[in-house]
Amino acid sequence: MVIRQCNFSLTNGKISVIIYVIETNLIKEEIKLRRIAVCPGSFDPVTLGHLDIITRASRLFDKVIVLISRNAGKSQPSFTATERMIMIESVTRGLDNVVIDILDGLLADYVKNVGAIAIVKGLRAVSDFEYEFQMALANKKLYSGAETVFLTTTAENMYLSSSVVKQIAYFGGDISHFVPETILDDIQRRLIK
Ligand code: PNS
């Protein structure tokens, strides 16, 4: 229990004390609600590597927003933003604190607007580091209220990327080890040459 306000008054020579209290649990709830993380990416398409990072982030934060964002450095995506959203929704259905959104703008602005405290990214190998480091610093400069948190990928997802999945699927290879089973057919149907 926490005393938030305490008023004293003098009436007819008597001192009255009014104490306003609020429950500690309420304060904890307020704090908890603020622990929102944004997990941005192209997700074109979502892979088991992405799903692993999203799942682990959902255990660290109270709410995780998987944000389908535009990477200006990449060419036209293979799947529309809505298609990517449907796929991510179907593979994250079991994660109660995960929601999906689409952004066509600056990540830092979005993070600020939703009151997120973290940007969660998966880090695969040294090759990812320079690019991710640059983005983390740029985002921090644009909005200093959130930290970029890197989760290292598992060893089996170290080499995995949406581009690798697309390359393999395009030439008819087996991508069942790389993407969630529930969306395997959808991805193959679209990508196969
Ligand atoms: O999965 P990707 O393509 O590596 O993700 C990169 C992405 C989409 C997270 C990044 O390009 C991004 O944040 N895009 C949104 C626009 C933006 O804020 N760009 C500046 C980042 S410093």
Residues whose N, C-alpha, C, O or C-beta is under 5 A from the ligand:
A	BS01	PNS	P40 G41 S42 F43 S69 R70 N71 A72 G105 L106 L107 A108 M135 A138 N139
